[in-house]
């Protein structure tokens, strides 16, 4: 908040922006989503849904910075800032669930190294 105030924002504006960006995980989600989340079918759904507003606001304010961060992370082989963006998740709604457990297992560094050596 102090950074925003030093840029000329009033205290109330800075507090409102900080509150809109904060992801409050204590607020319950719909019962069906909560059930699917607990069963492992739609994991981290609270984060995914609530992060969309923060991400779209960041894309609107600094599109070049977001694009450069995404490109740099892709070049380094890392997950980028746009990975949780809803437009990139339209293909497979189960991409972060128990159905991809085998892919997660292959992502462990030691297992991946053994796989590269053997195959």
C-alpha positions in Angstrom: 0.0 0.0 0.0 2.8 2.4 0.7 4.1 1.9 -2.8 0.7 2.9 -4.2 0.5 5.9 -1.9 4.0 7.0 -3.0 2.7 6.9 -6.6 0.0 9.4 -5.8 -3.0 7.2 -4.8 -5.1 8.1 -1.8 -5.2 5.7 1.1 -8.8 4.6 0.3 -7.9 3.9 -3.4 -4.8 1.9 -2.4 -6.8 -0.1 0.2 -9.5 -0.8 -2.3 -7.0 -2.0 -4.9 -5.1 -4.2 -2.3 -8.4 -5.7 -1.2 -9.5 -6.5 -4.8 -6.2 -8.2 -5.6 -6.0 -10.2 -2.4 -7.2 -13.8 -2.9 -9.3 -14.7 0.1 -9.4 -18.5 0.4 -11.6 -18.4 3.5 -14.7 -17.5 1.5 -16.5 -20.8 0.7 -17.2 -21.7 -2.9 -20.2 -23.4 -4.3 -20.9 -26.8 -2.7 -20.5 -28.7 -5.9 -17.2 -27.1 -6.7 -16.0 -27.7 -3.1 -16.9 -31.4 -3.4 -15.1 -31.8 -6.8 -12.1 -29.9 -5.3 -12.0 -32.2 -2.3 -12.3 -35.3 -4.4 -9.4 -34.2 -6.6 -11.3 -33.8 -9.8 -11.0 -30.0 -10.0 -8.0 -29.2 -7.9 -7.2 -25.6 -6.8 -10.5 -24.3 -8.1 -10.6 -21.4 -5.6 -7.3 -20.1 -6.9 -8.2 -20.7 -10.5 -11.5 -18.8 -10.3 -10.3 -15.9 -8.1 -7.0 -15.4 -9.9 -8.8 -14.6 -13.2 -9.7 -11.1 -12.2 -6.2 -10.4 -10.9 -4.6 -11.7 -14.1 -6.9 -9.8 -16.4 -6.3 -6.6 -14.5 -2.5 -7.2 -14.8 -2.8 -7.9 -18.5 -4.8 -4.7 -19.0 -2.4 -2.6 -17.0 1.0 -4.0 -18.3 0.4 -6.2 -21.4 4.0 -5.9 -22.6 5.5 -6.9 -19.2 3.1 -9.9 -18.9 4.0 -11.0 -22.5 7.7 -10.7 -21.9 7.5 -12.7 -18.6 5.5 -15.4 -20.4 8.0 -15.6 -23.3 11.0 -15.6 -20.9 9.5 -18.4 -18.8 8.7 -20.4 -22.0 12.3 -20.0 -23.1 13.6 -21.3 -19.8 11.2 -24.2 -19.9 9.2 -23.0 -16.9 5.5 -22.5 -16.3 4.6 -18.9 -17.2 2.5 -16.3 -15.5 -0.3 -17.0 -18.1 -0.5 -20.7 -17.3 -3.6 -20.3 -15.0 -5.3 -18.0 -17.5 -8.7 -19.4 -18.5 -8.1 -19.1 -22.2 -5.2 -21.5 -21.9 -7.3 -24.0 -20.0 -10.3 -24.4 -22.3 -9.1 -27.7 -23.9 -9.0 -30.1 -20.9 -10.9 -29.1 -17.7 -9.2 -32.0 -15.8 -5.7 -30.8 -16.6 -4.9 -30.2 -12.9 -6.7 -33.2 -11.4 -6.0 -36.8 -10.2 -6.5 -37.9 -13.8 -3.1 -36.5 -14.6 -1.3 -38.3 -11.7 0.9 -40.2 -14.1 2.1 -37.0 -15.8 2.8 -35.5 -12.4 4.9 -38.5 -11.5 6.9 -38.2 -14.7 7.5 -34.5 -13.8 9.6 -35.4 -10.8 13.2 -34.6 -11.7 14.7 -38.0 -10.8 12.0 -39.9 -12.7 12.4 -37.7 -15.7 16.2 -38.3 -15.7 15.7 -42.0 -15.5 13.2 -41.8 -18.3 15.7 -39.9 -20.5 18.5 -42.3 -19.8 16.4 -45.4 -20.5 14.3 -44.2 -23.4 
